[in-house]
Amino acid sequence: MSATTHDHLHSPHLQQDVSERPQRTSPWLWLALIVAMFAAALMWLRFSNPNDVAPAPVGERMLPASEAPVAATPAPAARNAAPASSQRKVAPAVRSREASPLASNEKPRYPAAALRNGVQGSVIASLNVDTHGNVTDASIVSRSGERSRDLDRSVLSTVQEWKFQPAMQNGRAVASVVRVPVDFRTEQR
């Protein structure tokens, strides 16, 4: 009986069945393939267009509160005397960017009562900016340090008047939300 069983194992039908059985792929091979695809995608994103780098979002830069209003400085006369050819530089087309505040915007003032009382803290305001760069809505989204309505009011009243370069997406101006952190500290300057 064992001889017939042995002969049956070497039959052509059994060898054909064994060769038709699908090979199982190792899970480690699948994992390596996924990691390689992910790495290739990251490399493609990193090096696909090095000229299309967006500036750091406003929310990552801390604005110090000023104790006095910041006055806009007039343009120097030498700038007006520049040749016409240098004034007509063509700006590169921007496809996508975050909204950014104009340099002429006034910084929030440290409220006198809060400064006298030594109230310190940070306030983060969320601003809705329309396609023309105007603030349509502003609200306080978080605070750290001492809670002060004076600090909140100072930030909101100032940033409501700010102007922005509007956010761009695929070459078109779009409405966006910008977070603006303001730091109120009483340390000596």
C-alpha positions, 0 to 999 in steps of 0.5 A: 500500500505504501508503494502505490501511495509513493507511486501516486505522489510521482504521478504526472497529475500530481506534479501538474497540480503542484506547479499550478498552485499559486505562490504566496508573496511574503508580507515583507515584500509588500511592505518593502514595495509600499515603503519604496513607493512612498519614498519615490512619491516624497522625492518627486514632490520634493524635487518636482518644482523647486521654484514653487516654494510657498512662504512660511505661513503667517501663523508660524511667525510671532508678532510682538506687540508694540507699545506705540503705534508704528508709523509707515515710513515714506519711500526715500526720494532716491527710489523715485529717481530710479530709471524706468527700466528697473521699475518695470521688472515683471513679477513671476507668475505665482500659482499658489501661495498663502495670504500674507500681511502687508508690511505697512500693517500696524502692529497691535498696541500693548494696552496701557492698563494691561502694561501697568498691571503687568498682564502678559500673554499671547493671543492667536487671532483667526482672520478670514481674508477675502479675494481682495486681501481685506479682513472680513471677520476676526476672532480670538481662537486661543490665548496663553498666559493671563486672560485679558479682554484688553489684550483681545480687544487690542488685537481684534481692533488692529487686525480688522484693519489689516490688508493682505496679499490674497491667497492664490490657488492655481493662479487665482485669488481665493478667500482664506483663513489666516492665524495671527499670533501676537505676543504681549510681554512686559520685559524691558527692551 
